[in-house]
């Protein structure tokens, strides 16, 4: 399967946490194409552009696994949004938001999963 564009945004983050996010994406073998940082009232907003291969996974499953690993690396909840462009599920792509309820559900579910 060919790579598809993925944009993720995370907020609020400290400058140190931005480095942790980028390190975790590298550990997951997800090459970063571009990053943008914007001031946020409680820290920074980080936007990361990637290209990912979903293989046999759905965009949701891929995102849930990636997000759980990011939260684990950060050691806390931050709001994360994912936009898969041109994913096979819809013509317009797939938009996913991960809130605190997802954090409480996903983090325990993926705590023993291996990294990408």
N, C-alpha and C positions, 0 to 999 in steps of 0.2 A: 504494500500500500504506500502511496506517495505521502509526503509530509503535507500537513495542512496548517495554516496560520492559526496561532492561539495567542490571545492577549489576556494577561492576568493583571488585575489591580489589587493592591493590598493597602490597607490603611487602618489605623495610624501606625506608623513605624518610626523608630528612632534611627539615626544614621548607622548605628551598630547593627540593628536588626535588618537593615537593607543589605548589609554585607552578609548576614546569616542567610537571608533568602537567596541571594545570588550564589552563595556557596552550596546551599542545598540543591538548587537547580542543577549546578554542575555535578554534584554527587549523583543526581538522578539521570545524568547524561542527557540533559535537555539544554542544548546550546541556545544561548541568549542572542537574539539578533539586535535588540535595541532596548535601552531602559530610559525612562523619563521619571524625574523626581519633581514633585510639586509640594510647596508648603501646605500644611494641614493645620487646623487649629490646635491639634494635640500631637503634632509630629510631622511626618511626611506621608504623602501618597506616592506609591511606587507603581508604575506601569511597566510591564515587561512584555516584550514581543518575542515569540518563539515560533518555531515550526516543529510540529510533532507528528510522529507516525502512530496511529491508533492501533495498528495491527488488527487483532480480533476484538478489541474493546470498543464500547460505546463512548461517546464524549463524556457522559456523566460518570461512568466508572473510572475512566482515565483521570478526570478532574478530581473526583473524590479521593482517589489514592494519592495524587500529587498534593492536594490541599492538606490531607492528613499529615503527610511528611513535612510540609512547610510549617504547620502548627507545631508539630513535635520539635522541629529544629528551633523554632522561636520560643517554645516553652509557654506559650499563652495564646489566647484567641486574638485574632485580628480579622476584620471583615475582608473577604476575598471574593472577587468576581472573575469569571472566566468567559471569554467569548471565542468560540470556535467558528471561524469563518468557513463557509462552504462545506460544512459537515454533511454527511450523507442523510442525516435524519430529516432535515428541512432544507429548502432552497435558501433560506435566509441565514442559516447557521444556527448555532446553539448558544444561548446565554444562560449562565448559571451563577447564582448568588449563594454564598455560603455564610450563614449567620451563626450566632452563638448556639442555637439549638443543634445545628449541624456539627458544631465543634464537639458538643457533649455526646453526640451519636457516633461520629466518624472516628474521632481520635482513639477510643477504645477498640473499635472494630478493626483498625489498621495497625495497632500497636505492635503486632508481631509479624507484619508483612515485610517481605524483603524489599529493599529499594530497587528502583528500576534497573 
